[in-house]
């Protein structure tokens, strides 16, 4: 059963703690992405990776970090430096070739920081 | 960078009627325009997309049109059903930027019986 998995579905943390969100895909896609979604807003790009061991900042990278050690995995760490970490986090992947750009999303992780 | 505006923010239609959601983009170099449907608490689902070399694309009750000159594209849903109720997002991809997408702010569609 191919797809993108994100875990956990809900995550609760105390302010000042770092937290890592998991994203795994078995679609054999080269590119992976992390988005943040706030109520009533569109999706905003945090980080993306086109290939293993390489990643680039998106529009709102401050307070976040990522790694891409394996093609299948792209974990996101929300650090204590992120001022408003409570949000719905979405991971996506794509083939990212000259002819194929479709992005497919995981089910998301809702992070609540108090 | 790219900027995508989406209207309306909410849309209520009766079952069986048509729904139209419109988006405009700023970068004339953008070449790919997907539409996503998001149900409550779930990830967005790609429902249809269009590339800049095509003016219209249809898939059963869903169609998308693109006007490159005016830099706008629209989603058309015909014969709406209650299960069409969701939030719909448009997006645009700029040429040469990996597959980075810029999203609109979403339209909440409510299909009433």
Contacts between the chains, C-beta under 8 A, distances in Angstrom:
chain1	res1	chain2	res2	distance
A	4	B	43	7.8
A	6	B	43	7.9
A	31	B	98	6.3
A	31	B	99	5.8
A	33	B	99	7.9
A	33	B	100	7.9
A	40	B	9	8.0
A	40	B	105	7.2
A	40	B	106	7.5
A	41	B	105	5.8
A	41	B	106	7.5
A	42	B	4	7.7
A	42	B	6	7.7
A	42	B	89	6.1
A	42	B	103	3.7
A	42	B	104	5.6
A	42	B	105	4.6
A	42	B	106	5.8
A	43	B	44	7.4
A	43	B	89	7.0
A	43	B	101	7.9
A	43	B	103	4.5
A	44	B	103	7.7
A	45	B	100	6.3
A	45	B	101	7.6
A	48	B	98	6.4
A	48	B	100	6.5
A	50	B	98	5.3
A	56	B	98	7.8
A	58	B	100	7.4
A	59	B	1	7.8
A	90	B	43	5.6
A	90	B	44	7.2
A	94	B	99	4.8
A	96	B	98	5.9
A	96	B	99	4.7
A	101	B	32	5.1
A	101	B	93	5.8
A	101	B	99	4.5
A	102	B	34	6.9
A	102	B	46	6.0
A	102	B	49	6.7
A	103	B	34	7.3
A	103	B	46	7.2
A	103	B	99	6.1
A	103	B	101	6.3
A	104	B	46	6.5
A	105	B	36	7.6
A	105	B	43	3.8
A	105	B	44	4.9
A	105	B	45	7.3
A	105	B	46	8.0
A	106	B	43	5.3
A	107	B	42	5.9
A	107	B	43	4.8
A	108	B	41	7.6
A	108	B	42	6.9
A	108	B	43	4.9
A	110	B	41	7.8
